[in-house]
């Protein structure tokens, strides 16, 4: 069973693989685990729209398995969370 601290480490490891500097912008917990949204550090610092990422879906760390799942961007986060929770049986 994964805990929050371990989930944060996995999420940070994932975004640190990028060629540009990224930061977590929001996070939360759901029945399946913890989700994290992120954007470029430059966008967070300056608000410059040209620095904002496009196509960066939220990630979920499953608290049962510790697996990292990357969601898409074409639906609200809650839809992805609901679908994931339903697919794993709650």
PyMOL Python script that loads the backbone (N, CA, C, O; Angstrom):
from pymol import cmd

cmd.read_pdbstr("""\
ATOM      1  N   UNK A   1       0.848  -1.184   0.000  1.00  0.00           N
ATOM      2  CA  UNK A   1       0.000   0.000   0.000  1.00  0.00           C
ATOM      3  C   UNK A   1       0.893   1.247   0.000  1.00  0.00           C
ATOM      4  O   UNK A   1       1.808   1.374   0.814  1.00  0.00           O
ATOM      5  N   UNK A   2       0.613   2.134  -0.904  1.00  0.00           N
ATOM      6  CA  UNK A   2       1.367   3.377  -1.085  1.00  0.00           C
ATOM      7  C   UNK A   2       0.885   4.419  -0.079  1.00  0.00           C
ATOM      8  O   UNK A   2      -0.301   4.461   0.250  1.00  0.00           O
ATOM      9  N   UNK A   3       1.794   5.259   0.409  1.00  0.00           N
ATOM     10  CA  UNK A   3       1.368   6.378   1.247  1.00  0.00           C
ATOM     11  C   UNK A   3       1.607   7.688   0.495  1.00  0.00           C
ATOM     12  O   UNK A   3       2.226   7.708  -0.568  1.00  0.00           O
ATOM     13  N   UNK A   4       1.103   8.778   1.072  1.00  0.00           N
ATOM     14  CA  UNK A   4       1.167  10.076   0.403  1.00  0.00           C
ATOM     15  C   UNK A   4       2.607  10.497   0.095  1.00  0.00           C
ATOM     16  O   UNK A   4       2.891  10.952  -1.013  1.00  0.00           O
ATOM     17  N   UNK A   5       3.498  10.354   1.043  1.00  0.00           N
ATOM     18  CA  UNK A   5       4.896  10.770   0.835  1.00  0.00           C
ATOM     19  C   UNK A   5       5.532  10.029  -0.331  1.00  0.00           C
ATOM     20  O   UNK A   5       6.256  10.622  -1.130  1.00  0.00           O
ATOM     21  N   UNK A   6       5.263   8.740  -0.427  1.00  0.00           N
ATOM     22  CA  UNK A   6       5.794   7.944  -1.538  1.00  0.00           C
ATOM     23  C   UNK A   6       5.180   8.391  -2.862  1.00  0.00           C
ATOM     24  O   UNK A   6       5.862   8.437  -3.886  1.00  0.00           O
ATOM     25  N   UNK A   7       3.883   8.720  -2.834  1.00  0.00           N
ATOM     26  CA  UNK A   7       3.204   9.183  -4.050  1.00  0.00           C
ATOM     27  C   UNK A   7       3.802  10.494  -4.540  1.00  0.00           C
ATOM     28  O   UNK A   7       4.014  10.673  -5.739  1.00  0.00           O
ATOM     29  N   UNK A   8       4.074  11.408  -3.617  1.00  0.00           N
ATOM     30  CA  UNK A   8       4.687  12.686  -4.000  1.00  0.00           C
ATOM     31  C   UNK A   8       6.046  12.439  -4.647  1.00  0.00           C
ATOM     32  O   UNK A   8       6.369  13.057  -5.661  1.00  0.00           O
ATOM     33  N   UNK A   9       6.833  11.555  -4.079  1.00  0.00           N
ATOM     34  CA  UNK A   9       8.152  11.246  -4.650  1.00  0.00           C
ATOM     35  C   UNK A   9       8.028  10.708  -6.073  1.00  0.00           C
ATOM     36  O   UNK A   9       8.790  11.101  -6.957  1.00  0.00           O
ATOM     37  N   UNK A  10       7.063   9.806  -6.295  1.00  0.00           N
ATOM     38  CA  UNK A  10       6.861   9.271  -7.648  1.00  0.00           C
ATOM     39  C   UNK A  10       6.451  10.371  -8.622  1.00  0.00           C
ATOM     40  O   UNK A  10       6.958  10.439  -9.742  1.00  0.00           O
ATOM     41  N   UNK A  11       5.531  11.232  -8.189  1.00  0.00           N
ATOM     42  CA  UNK A  11       5.076  12.323  -9.052  1.00  0.00           C
ATOM     43  C   UNK A  11       6.232  13.261  -9.388  1.00  0.00           C
ATOM     44  O   UNK A  11       6.396  13.662 -10.540  1.00  0.00           O
ATOM     45  N   UNK A  12       7.027  13.608  -8.388  1.00  0.00           N
ATOM     46  CA  UNK A  12       8.175  14.491  -8.631  1.00  0.00           C
ATOM     47  C   UNK A  12       9.199  13.835  -9.549  1.00  0.00           C
ATOM     48  O   UNK A  12       9.759  14.497 -10.422  1.00  0.00           O
ATOM     49  N   UNK A  13       9.447  12.553  -9.362  1.00  0.00           N
ATOM     50  CA  UNK A  13      10.369  11.837 -10.255  1.00  0.00           C
ATOM     51  C   UNK A  13       9.871  11.885 -11.692  1.00  0.00           C
ATOM     52  O   UNK A  13      10.656  12.061 -12.624  1.00  0.00           O
ATOM     53  N   UNK A  14       8.556  11.728 -11.868  1.00  0.00           N
ATOM     54  CA  UNK A  14       7.967  11.757 -13.207  1.00  0.00           C
ATOM     55  C   UNK A  14       8.187  13.119 -13.865  1.00  0.00           C
ATOM     56  O   UNK A  14       8.650  13.185 -15.004  1.00  0.00           O
ATOM     57  N   UNK A  15       7.860  14.204 -13.162  1.00  0.00           N
ATOM     58  CA  UNK A  15       7.976  15.519 -13.808  1.00  0.00           C
ATOM     59  C   UNK A  15       9.431  15.961 -13.951  1.00  0.00           C
ATOM     60  O   UNK A  15       9.744  16.787 -14.809  1.00  0.00           O
ATOM     61  N   UNK A  16      10.314  15.424 -13.126  1.00  0.00           N
ATOM     62  CA  UNK A  16      11.729  15.786 -13.237  1.00  0.00           C
ATOM     63  C   UNK A  16      12.396  15.163 -14.463  1.00  0.00           C
ATOM     64  O   UNK A  16      13.508  15.552 -14.820  1.00  0.00           O
ATOM     65  N   UNK A  17      11.739  14.207 -15.107  1.00  0.00           N
ATOM     66  CA  UNK A  17      12.273  13.602 -16.328  1.00  0.00           C
ATOM     67  C   UNK A  17      12.151  14.529 -17.535  1.00  0.00           C
ATOM     68  O   UNK A  17      12.742  14.269 -18.583  1.00  0.00           O
ATOM     69  N   UNK A  18      11.389  15.601 -17.389  1.00  0.00           N
ATOM     70  CA  UNK A  18      11.171  16.533 -18.488  1.00  0.00           C
ATOM     71  C   UNK A  18      12.436  17.326 -18.800  1.00  0.00           C
ATOM     72  O   UNK A  18      13.303  17.508 -17.945  1.00  0.00           O
ATOM     73  N   UNK A  19      12.520  17.791 -20.039  1.00  0.00           N
ATOM     74  CA  UNK A  19      13.651  18.624 -20.456  1.00  0.00           C
ATOM     75  C   UNK A  19      13.545  20.042 -19.909  1.00  0.00           C
ATOM     76  O   UNK A  19      14.542  20.763 -19.852  1.00  0.00           O
ATOM     77  N   UNK A  20      12.340  20.448 -19.507  1.00  0.00           N
ATOM     78  CA  UNK A  20      12.157  21.774 -18.918  1.00  0.00           C
ATOM     79  C   UNK A  20      11.782  21.611 -17.450  1.00  0.00           C
ATOM     80  O   UNK A  20      11.349  20.542 -17.020  1.00  0.00           O
ATOM     81  N   UNK A  21      11.955  22.677 -16.697  1.00  0.00           N
ATOM     82  CA  UNK A  21      11.663  22.630 -15.267  1.00  0.00           C
ATOM     83  C   UNK A  21      10.150  22.701 -15.046  1.00  0.00           C
ATOM     84  O   UNK A  21       9.490  23.636 -15.500  1.00  0.00           O
ATOM     85  N   UNK A  22       9.616  21.708 -14.350  1.00  0.00           N
ATOM     86  CA  UNK A  22       8.186  21.630 -14.069  1.00  0.00           C
ATOM     87  C   UNK A  22       7.950  21.669 -12.571  1.00  0.00           C
ATOM     88  O   UNK A  22       8.810  21.285 -11.777  1.00  0.00           O
ATOM     89  N   UNK A  23       6.763  22.142 -12.198  1.00  0.00           N
ATOM     90  CA  UNK A  23       6.361  22.179 -10.794  1.00  0.00           C
ATOM     91  C   UNK A  23       4.925  21.685 -10.667  1.00  0.00           C
ATOM     92  O   UNK A  23       4.109  21.880 -11.567  1.00  0.00           O
ATOM     93  N   UNK A  24       4.630  21.051  -9.556  1.00  0.00           N
ATOM     94  CA  UNK A  24       3.260  20.632  -9.261  1.00  0.00           C
ATOM     95  C   UNK A  24       2.445  21.879  -8.939  1.00  0.00           C
ATOM     96  O   UNK A  24       2.863  22.719  -8.142  1.00  0.00           O
ATOM     97  N   UNK A  25       1.270  21.989  -9.573  1.00  0.00           N
ATOM     98  CA  UNK A  25       0.414  23.165  -9.379  1.00  0.00           C
ATOM     99  C   UNK A  25      -0.806  22.870  -8.528  1.00  0.00           C
ATOM    100  O   UNK A  25      -1.363  23.776  -7.908  1.00  0.00           O
ATOM    101  N   UNK A  26      -1.226  21.625  -8.491  1.00  0.00           N
ATOM    102  CA  UNK A  26      -2.340  21.239  -7.628  1.00  0.00           C
ATOM    103  C   UNK A  26      -2.235  19.748  -7.360  1.00  0.00           C
ATOM    104  O   UNK A  26      -1.626  19.000  -8.125  1.00  0.00           O
ATOM    105  N   UNK A  27      -2.832  19.342  -6.279  1.00  0.00           N
ATOM    106  CA  UNK A  27      -2.834  17.928  -5.921  1.00  0.00           C
ATOM    107  C   UNK A  27      -4.067  17.648  -5.091  1.00  0.00           C
ATOM    108  O   UNK A  27      -4.678  18.554  -4.525  1.00  0.00           O
ATOM    109  N   UNK A  28      -4.418  16.389  -5.030  1.00  0.00           N
ATOM    110  CA  UNK A  28      -5.573  15.997  -4.241  1.00  0.00           C
ATOM    111  C   UNK A  28      -5.602  14.498  -4.058  1.00  0.00           C
ATOM    112  O   UNK A  28      -4.810  13.760  -4.643  1.00  0.00           O
ATOM    113  N   UNK A  29      -6.526  14.072  -3.238  1.00  0.00           N
ATOM    114  CA  UNK A  29      -6.682  12.647  -2.953  1.00  0.00           C
ATOM    115  C   UNK A  29      -8.070  12.207  -3.379  1.00  0.00           C
ATOM    116  O   UNK A  29      -9.040  12.955  -3.254  1.00  0.00           O
ATOM    117  N   UNK A  30      -8.153  10.992  -3.880  1.00  0.00           N
ATOM    118  CA  UNK A  30      -9.433  10.382  -4.221  1.00  0.00           C
ATOM    119  C   UNK A  30      -9.403   8.946  -3.710  1.00  0.00           C
ATOM    120  O   UNK A  30      -8.416   8.520  -3.110  1.00  0.00           O
ATOM    121  N   UNK A  31     -10.459   8.214  -3.940  1.00  0.00           N
ATOM    122  CA  UNK A  31     -10.545   6.833  -3.449  1.00  0.00           C
ATOM    123  C   UNK A  31      -9.423   5.955  -3.996  1.00  0.00           C
ATOM    124  O   UNK A  31      -8.998   5.010  -3.331  1.00  0.00           O
ATOM    125  N   UNK A  32      -8.943   6.256  -5.194  1.00  0.00           N
ATOM    126  CA  UNK A  32      -7.923   5.420  -5.836  1.00  0.00           C
ATOM    127  C   UNK A  32      -6.499   5.799  -5.449  1.00  0.00           C
ATOM    128  O   UNK A  32      -5.596   4.967  -5.541  1.00  0.00           O
ATOM    129  N   UNK A  33      -6.285   7.023  -5.025  1.00  0.00           N
ATOM    130  CA  UNK A  33      -4.926   7.459  -4.715  1.00  0.00           C
ATOM    131  C   UNK A  33      -4.812   8.965  -4.694  1.00  0.00           C
ATOM    132  O   UNK A  33      -5.704   9.660  -4.207  1.00  0.00           O
ATOM    133  N   UNK A  34      -3.710   9.465  -5.225  1.00  0.00           N
ATOM    134  CA  UNK A  34      -3.439  10.899  -5.232  1.00  0.00           C
ATOM    135  C   UNK A  34      -3.211  11.350  -6.662  1.00  0.00           C
ATOM    136  O   UNK A  34      -2.576  10.654  -7.454  1.00  0.00           O
ATOM    137  N   UNK A  35      -3.744  12.538  -6.986  1.00  0.00           N
ATOM    138  CA  UNK A  35      -3.536  13.093  -8.320  1.00  0.00           C
ATOM    139  C   UNK A  35      -2.719  14.379  -8.215  1.00  0.00           C
ATOM    140  O   UNK A  35      -2.749  15.087  -7.208  1.00  0.00           O
ATOM    141  N   UNK A  36      -1.996  14.647  -9.288  1.00  0.00           N
ATOM    142  CA  UNK A  36      -1.104  15.799  -9.341  1.00  0.00           C
ATOM    143  C   UNK A  36      -1.215  16.454 -10.716  1.00  0.00           C
ATOM    144  O   UNK A  36      -1.179  15.777 -11.743  1.00  0.00           O
ATOM    145  N   UNK A  37      -1.349  17.770 -10.718  1.00  0.00           N
ATOM    146  CA  UNK A  37      -1.311  18.557 -11.946  1.00  0.00           C
ATOM    147  C   UNK A  37      -0.003  19.343 -11.927  1.00  0.00           C
ATOM    148  O   UNK A  37       0.555  19.603 -10.861  1.00  0.00           O
ATOM    149  N   UNK A  38       0.474  19.712 -13.086  1.00  0.00           N
ATOM    150  CA  UNK A  38       1.769  20.387 -13.148  1.00  0.00           C
ATOM    151  C   UNK A  38       1.824  21.325 -14.347  1.00  0.00           C
ATOM    152  O   UNK A  38       1.033  21.213 -15.284  1.00  0.00           O
ATOM    153  N   UNK A  39       2.771  22.247 -14.293  1.00  0.00           N
ATOM    154  CA  UNK A  39       3.004  23.167 -15.405  1.00  0.00           C
ATOM    155  C   UNK A  39       4.470  23.594 -15.360  1.00  0.00           C
ATOM    156  O   UNK A  39       5.212  23.227 -14.449  1.00  0.00           O
ATOM    157  N   UNK A  40       4.863  24.368 -16.351  1.00  0.00           N
ATOM    158  CA  UNK A  40       6.268  24.785 -16.399  1.00  0.00           C
ATOM    159  C   UNK A  40       6.550  25.787 -15.279  1.00  0.00           C
ATOM    160  O   UNK A  40       5.707  26.613 -14.928  1.00  0.00           O
ATOM    161  N   UNK A  41       7.750  25.689 -14.738  1.00  0.00           N
ATOM    162  CA  UNK A  41       8.157  26.616 -13.676  1.00  0.00           C
ATOM    163  C   UNK A  41       8.134  28.052 -14.191  1.00  0.00           C
ATOM    164  O   UNK A  41       7.777  28.972 -13.454  1.00  0.00           O
ATOM    165  N   UNK A  42       8.514  28.248 -15.457  1.00  0.00           N
ATOM    166  CA  UNK A  42       8.512  29.589 -16.037  1.00  0.00           C
ATOM    167  C   UNK A  42       7.099  30.157 -16.075  1.00  0.00           C
ATOM    168  O   UNK A  42       6.899  31.326 -15.747  1.00  0.00           O
ATOM    169  N   UNK A  43       6.123  29.360 -16.466  1.00  0.00           N
ATOM    170  CA  UNK A  43       4.740  29.839 -16.505  1.00  0.00           C
ATOM    171  C   UNK A  43       4.250  30.173 -15.099  1.00  0.00           C
ATOM    172  O   UNK A  43       3.597  31.197 -14.898  1.00  0.00           O
ATOM    173  N   UNK A  44       4.554  29.333 -14.141  1.00  0.00           N
ATOM    174  CA  UNK A  44       4.122  29.574 -12.761  1.00  0.00           C
ATOM    175  C   UNK A  44       4.745  30.874 -12.243  1.00  0.00           C
ATOM    176  O   UNK A  44       4.082  31.648 -11.552  1.00  0.00           O
ATOM    177  N   UNK A  45       5.993  31.108 -12.570  1.00  0.00           N
ATOM    178  CA  UNK A  45       6.709  32.288 -12.086  1.00  0.00           C
ATOM    179  C   UNK A  45       6.259  33.569 -12.792  1.00  0.00           C
ATOM    180  O   UNK A  45       6.084  34.604 -12.149  1.00  0.00           O
ATOM    181  N   UNK A  46       6.069  33.499 -14.121  1.00  0.00           N
ATOM    182  CA  UNK A  46       5.816  34.724 -14.896  1.00  0.00           C
ATOM    183  C   UNK A  46       4.364  34.906 -15.329  1.00  0.00           C
ATOM    184  O   UNK A  46       3.922  36.032 -15.554  1.00  0.00           O
ATOM    185  N   UNK A  47       3.625  33.811 -15.446  1.00  0.00           N
ATOM    186  CA  UNK A  47       2.267  33.900 -15.975  1.00  0.00           C
ATOM    187  C   UNK A  47       2.230  34.096 -17.482  1.00  0.00           C
ATOM    188  O   UNK A  47       1.164  34.340 -18.046  1.00  0.00           O
ATOM    189  N   UNK A  48       3.370  33.994 -18.136  1.00  0.00           N
ATOM    190  CA  UNK A  48       3.465  34.185 -19.578  1.00  0.00           C
ATOM    191  C   UNK A  48       2.798  33.007 -20.292  1.00  0.00           C
ATOM    192  O   UNK A  48       3.256  31.871 -20.172  1.00  0.00           O
ATOM    193  N   UNK A  49       1.710  33.273 -21.038  1.00  0.00           N
ATOM    194  CA  UNK A  49       0.993  32.182 -21.697  1.00  0.00           C
ATOM    195  C   UNK A  49       1.854  31.358 -22.654  1.00  0.00           C
ATOM    196  O   UNK A  49       1.579  30.177 -22.866  1.00  0.00           O
ATOM    197  N   UNK A  50       2.890  31.962 -23.235  1.00  0.00           N
ATOM    198  CA  UNK A  50       3.731  31.196 -24.157  1.00  0.00           C
ATOM    199  C   UNK A  50       4.586  30.160 -23.422  1.00  0.00           C
ATOM    200  O   UNK A  50       5.160  29.274 -24.055  1.00  0.00           O
ATOM    201  N   UNK A  51       4.673  30.264 -22.106  1.00  0.00           N
ATOM    202  CA  UNK A  51       5.421  29.287 -21.304  1.00  0.00           C
ATOM    203  C   UNK A  51       4.534  28.181 -20.750  1.00  0.00           C
ATOM    204  O   UNK A  51       5.024  27.205 -20.182  1.00  0.00           O
ATOM    205  N   UNK A  52       3.217  28.343 -20.920  1.00  0.00           N
ATOM    206  CA  UNK A  52       2.287  27.351 -20.378  1.00  0.00           C
ATOM    207  C   UNK A  52       2.332  26.071 -21.205  1.00  0.00           C
ATOM    208  O   UNK A  52       2.388  26.111 -22.434  1.00  0.00           O
ATOM    209  N   UNK A  53       2.308  24.948 -20.518  1.00  0.00           N
ATOM    210  CA  UNK A  53       2.309  23.663 -21.215  1.00  0.00           C
ATOM    211  C   UNK A  53       0.966  23.415 -21.883  1.00  0.00           C
ATOM    212  O   UNK A  53      -0.061  23.942 -21.456  1.00  0.00           O
ATOM    213  N   UNK A  54       0.986  22.617 -22.925  1.00  0.00           N
ATOM    214  CA  UNK A  54      -0.236  22.171 -23.591  1.00  0.00           C
ATOM    215  C   UNK A  54      -0.181  20.655 -23.669  1.00  0.00           C
ATOM    216  O   UNK A  54       0.860  20.084 -23.995  1.00  0.00           O
ATOM    217  N   UNK A  55      -1.290  20.003 -23.373  1.00  0.00           N
ATOM    218  CA  UNK A  55      -1.345  18.551 -23.480  1.00  0.00           C
ATOM    219  C   UNK A  55      -0.750  17.806 -22.304  1.00  0.00           C
ATOM    220  O   UNK A  55      -0.456  16.615 -22.406  1.00  0.00           O
ATOM    221  N   UNK A  56      -0.571  18.484 -21.203  1.00  0.00           N
ATOM    222  CA  UNK A  56      -0.014  17.827 -20.017  1.00  0.00           C
ATOM    223  C   UNK A  56      -1.152  17.407 -19.094  1.00  0.00           C
ATOM    224  O   UNK A  56      -1.632  18.195 -18.280  1.00  0.00           O
ATOM    225  N   UNK A  57      -1.570  16.164 -19.233  1.00  0.00           N
ATOM    226  CA  UNK A  57      -2.654  15.652 -18.412  1.00  0.00           C
ATOM    227  C   UNK A  57      -2.202  15.378 -16.991  1.00  0.00           C
ATOM    228  O   UNK A  57      -1.023  15.125 -16.743  1.00  0.00           O
ATOM    229  N   UNK A  58      -3.140  15.429 -16.062  1.00  0.00           N
ATOM    230  CA  UNK A  58      -2.828  15.116 -14.666  1.00  0.00           C
ATOM    231  C   UNK A  58      -2.330  13.681 -14.527  1.00  0.00           C
ATOM    232  O   UNK A  58      -2.595  12.831 -15.377  1.00  0.00           O
ATOM    233  N   UNK A  59      -1.608  13.430 -13.445  1.00  0.00           N
ATOM    234  CA  UNK A  59      -1.150  12.071 -13.162  1.00  0.00           C
ATOM    235  C   UNK A  59      -1.806  11.582 -11.881  1.00  0.00           C
ATOM    236  O   UNK A  59      -2.135  12.364 -10.989  1.00  0.00           O
ATOM    237  N   UNK A  60      -1.986  10.283 -11.813  1.00  0.00           N
ATOM    238  CA  UNK A  60      -2.557   9.636 -10.632  1.00  0.00           C
ATOM    239  C   UNK A  60      -1.577   8.582 -10.155  1.00  0.00           C
ATOM    240  O   UNK A  60      -1.050   7.807 -10.952  1.00  0.00           O
ATOM    241  N   UNK A  61      -1.334   8.554  -8.858  1.00  0.00           N
ATOM    242  CA  UNK A  61      -0.560   7.486  -8.245  1.00  0.00           C
ATOM    243  C   UNK A  61      -1.557   6.601  -7.508  1.00  0.00           C
ATOM    244  O   UNK A  61      -2.208   7.037  -6.558  1.00  0.00           O
ATOM    245  N   UNK A  62      -1.669   5.354  -7.955  1.00  0.00           N
ATOM    246  CA  UNK A  62      -2.617   4.407  -7.365  1.00  0.00           C
ATOM    247  C   UNK A  62      -2.118   3.985  -5.984  1.00  0.00           C
ATOM    248  O   UNK A  62      -0.993   3.503  -5.845  1.00  0.00           O
ATOM    249  N   UNK A  63      -2.958   4.168  -4.966  1.00  0.00           N
ATOM    250  CA  UNK A  63      -2.503   3.862  -3.605  1.00  0.00           C
ATOM    251  C   UNK A  63      -2.397   2.368  -3.333  1.00  0.00           C
ATOM    252  O   UNK A  63      -1.683   1.959  -2.418  1.00  0.00           O
ATOM    253  N   UNK A  64      -3.093   1.552  -4.107  1.00  0.00           N
ATOM    254  CA  UNK A  64      -2.979   0.092  -3.930  1.00  0.00           C
ATOM    255  C   UNK A  64      -1.701  -0.454  -4.550  1.00  0.00           C
ATOM    256  O   UNK A  64      -0.955  -1.202  -3.918  1.00  0.00           O
ATOM    257  N   UNK A  65      -1.464  -0.065  -5.799  1.00  0.00           N
ATOM    258  CA  UNK A  65      -0.371  -0.667  -6.572  1.00  0.00           C
ATOM    259  C   UNK A  65       0.891   0.188  -6.637  1.00  0.00           C
ATOM    260  O   UNK A  65       1.979  -0.329  -6.891  1.00  0.00           O
ATOM    261  N   UNK A  66       0.752   1.490  -6.409  1.00  0.00           N
ATOM    262  CA  UNK A  66       1.885   2.390  -6.566  1.00  0.00           C
ATOM    263  C   UNK A  66       2.153   2.764  -8.011  1.00  0.00           C
ATOM    264  O   UNK A  66       3.142   3.436  -8.305  1.00  0.00           O
ATOM    265  N   UNK A  67       1.279   2.335  -8.922  1.00  0.00           N
ATOM    266  CA  UNK A  67       1.470   2.639 -10.341  1.00  0.00           C
ATOM    267  C   UNK A  67       1.122   4.090 -10.638  1.00  0.00           C
ATOM    268  O   UNK A  67       0.231   4.671 -10.019  1.00  0.00           O
ATOM    269  N   UNK A  68       1.839   4.660 -11.594  1.00  0.00           N
ATOM    270  CA  UNK A  68       1.593   6.020 -12.050  1.00  0.00           C
ATOM    271  C   UNK A  68       0.784   5.950 -13.336  1.00  0.00           C
ATOM    272  O   UNK A  68       1.142   5.221 -14.262  1.00  0.00           O
ATOM    273  N   UNK A  69      -0.302   6.701 -13.395  1.00  0.00           N
ATOM    274  CA  UNK A  69      -1.165   6.751 -14.580  1.00  0.00           C
ATOM    275  C   UNK A  69      -1.250   8.197 -15.054  1.00  0.00           C
ATOM    276  O   UNK A  69      -1.452   9.110 -14.254  1.00  0.00           O
ATOM    277  N   UNK A  70      -1.097   8.396 -16.350  1.00  0.00           N
ATOM    278  CA  UNK A  70      -1.194   9.727 -16.939  1.00  0.00           C
ATOM    279  C   UNK A  70      -2.549   9.831 -17.625  1.00  0.00           C
ATOM    280  O   UNK A  70      -2.885   9.018 -18.486  1.00  0.00           O
ATOM    281  N   UNK A  71      -3.319  10.833 -17.238  1.00  0.00           N
ATOM    282  CA  UNK A  71      -4.629  11.057 -17.839  1.00  0.00           C
ATOM    283  C   UNK A  71      -4.499  11.990 -19.032  1.00  0.00           C
ATOM    284  O   UNK A  71      -3.470  12.634 -19.236  1.00  0.00           O
ATOM    285  N   UNK A  72      -5.562  12.046 -19.808  1.00  0.00           N
ATOM    286  CA  UNK A  72      -5.610  12.930 -20.963  1.00  0.00           C
ATOM    287  C   UNK A  72      -6.030  14.333 -20.575  1.00  0.00           C
ATOM    288  O   UNK A  72      -6.059  14.695 -19.399  1.00  0.00           O
ATOM    289  N   UNK A  73      -6.353  15.111 -21.592  1.00  0.00           N
ATOM    290  CA  UNK A  73      -6.731  16.509 -21.367  1.00  0.00           C
ATOM    291  C   UNK A  73      -8.082  16.863 -21.983  1.00  0.00           C
ATOM    292  O   UNK A  73      -8.507  18.017 -21.921  1.00  0.00           O
ATOM    293  N   UNK A  74      -8.757  15.886 -22.571  1.00  0.00           N
ATOM    294  CA  UNK A  74      -9.997  16.200 -23.277  1.00  0.00           C
ATOM    295  C   UNK A  74     -11.240  16.147 -22.398  1.00  0.00           C
ATOM    296  O   UNK A  74     -12.338  16.432 -22.876  1.00  0.00           O
ATOM    297  N   UNK A  75     -11.093  15.787 -21.125  1.00  0.00           N
ATOM    298  CA  UNK A  75     -12.221  15.737 -20.191  1.00  0.00           C
ATOM    299  C   UNK A  75     -11.787  16.360 -18.870  1.00  0.00           C
ATOM    300  O   UNK A  75     -10.593  16.478 -18.597  1.00  0.00           O
ATOM    301  N   UNK A  76     -12.751  16.756 -18.058  1.00  0.00           N
ATOM    302  CA  UNK A  76     -12.397  17.237 -16.718  1.00  0.00           C
ATOM    303  C   UNK A  76     -11.723  16.129 -15.901  1.00  0.00           C
ATOM    304  O   UNK A  76     -12.010  14.947 -16.092  1.00  0.00           O
ATOM    305  N   UNK A  77     -10.843  16.515 -15.008  1.00  0.00           N
ATOM    306  CA  UNK A  77     -10.123  15.568 -14.166  1.00  0.00           C
ATOM    307  C   UNK A  77     -11.072  14.604 -13.464  1.00  0.00           C
ATOM    308  O   UNK A  77     -10.802  13.405 -13.395  1.00  0.00           O
ATOM    309  N   UNK A  78     -12.177  15.120 -12.945  1.00  0.00           N
ATOM    310  CA  UNK A  78     -13.103  14.261 -12.197  1.00  0.00           C
ATOM    311  C   UNK A  78     -13.620  13.109 -13.053  1.00  0.00           C
ATOM    312  O   UNK A  78     -13.828  12.009 -12.542  1.00  0.00           O
ATOM    313  N   UNK A  79     -13.828  13.344 -14.337  1.00  0.00           N
ATOM    314  CA  UNK A  79     -14.266  12.262 -15.224  1.00  0.00           C
ATOM    315  C   UNK A  79     -13.222  11.152 -15.293  1.00  0.00           C
ATOM    316  O   UNK A  79     -13.556   9.969 -15.213  1.00  0.00           O
ATOM    317  N   UNK A  80     -11.960  11.540 -15.443  1.00  0.00           N
ATOM    318  CA  UNK A  80     -10.884  10.541 -15.476  1.00  0.00           C
ATOM    319  C   UNK A  80     -10.800   9.779 -14.162  1.00  0.00           C
ATOM    320  O   UNK A  80     -10.636   8.559 -14.154  1.00  0.00           O
ATOM    321  N   UNK A  81     -10.912  10.496 -13.057  1.00  0.00           N
ATOM    322  CA  UNK A  81     -10.859   9.834 -11.749  1.00  0.00           C
ATOM    323  C   UNK A  81     -12.008   8.846 -11.596  1.00  0.00           C
ATOM    324  O   UNK A  81     -11.799   7.710 -11.169  1.00  0.00           O
ATOM    325  N   UNK A  82     -13.219   9.273 -11.943  1.00  0.00           N
ATOM    326  CA  UNK A  82     -14.389   8.392 -11.833  1.00  0.00           C
ATOM    327  C   UNK A  82     -14.226   7.144 -12.694  1.00  0.00           C
ATOM    328  O   UNK A  82     -14.523   6.036 -12.247  1.00  0.00           O
ATOM    329  N   UNK A  83     -13.754   7.321 -13.928  1.00  0.00           N
ATOM    330  CA  UNK A  83     -13.552   6.178 -14.826  1.00  0.00           C
ATOM    331  C   UNK A  83     -12.490   5.231 -14.277  1.00  0.00           C
ATOM    332  O   UNK A  83     -12.654   4.013 -14.329  1.00  0.00           O
ATOM    333  N   UNK A  84     -11.418   5.780 -13.760  1.00  0.00           N
ATOM    334  CA  UNK A  84     -10.347   4.942 -13.219  1.00  0.00           C
ATOM    335  C   UNK A  84     -10.837   4.160 -12.005  1.00  0.00           C
ATOM    336  O   UNK A  84     -10.600   2.957 -11.898  1.00  0.00           O
ATOM    337  N   UNK A  85     -11.516   4.842 -11.097  1.00  0.00           N
ATOM    338  CA  UNK A  85     -12.028   4.178  -9.892  1.00  0.00           C
ATOM    339  C   UNK A  85     -13.002   3.076 -10.272  1.00  0.00           C
ATOM    340  O   UNK A  85     -12.970   1.988  -9.698  1.00  0.00           O
ATOM    341  N   UNK A  86     -13.866   3.355 -11.236  1.00  0.00           N
ATOM    342  CA  UNK A  86     -14.836   2.357 -11.695  1.00  0.00           C
ATOM    343  C   UNK A  86     -14.133   1.158 -12.327  1.00  0.00           C
ATOM    344  O   UNK A  86     -14.545   0.017 -12.121  1.00  0.00           O
ATOM    345  N   UNK A  87     -13.077   1.411 -13.095  1.00  0.00           N
ATOM    346  CA  UNK A  87     -12.384   0.326 -13.800  1.00  0.00           C
ATOM    347  C   UNK A  87     -11.615  -0.599 -12.858  1.00  0.00           C
ATOM    348  O   UNK A  87     -11.356  -1.754 -13.196  1.00  0.00           O
ATOM    349  N   UNK A  88     -11.255  -0.101 -11.699  1.00  0.00           N
ATOM    350  CA  UNK A  88     -10.489  -0.929 -10.758  1.00  0.00           C
ATOM    351  C   UNK A  88     -11.365  -1.515  -9.660  1.00  0.00           C
ATOM    352  O   UNK A  88     -10.872  -2.165  -8.738  1.00  0.00           O
ATOM    353  N   UNK A  89     -12.669  -1.279  -9.768  1.00  0.00           N
ATOM    354  CA  UNK A  89     -13.594  -1.868  -8.803  1.00  0.00           C
ATOM    355  C   UNK A  89     -13.681  -1.118  -7.488  1.00  0.00           C
ATOM    356  O   UNK A  89     -13.833  -1.722  -6.426  1.00  0.00           O
ATOM    357  N   UNK A  90     -13.584   0.210  -7.562  1.00  0.00           N
ATOM    358  CA  UNK A  90     -13.762   1.031  -6.360  1.00  0.00           C
ATOM    359  C   UNK A  90     -12.563   1.506  -5.697  1.00  0.00           C
ATOM    360  O   UNK A  90     -12.652   2.199  -4.684  1.00  0.00           O
TER     361      UNK A  90
END
""", "prot")
cmd.dss("prot")
cmd.show_as("cartoon", "prot")
cmd.util.cbc("prot")
cmd.orient("prot")
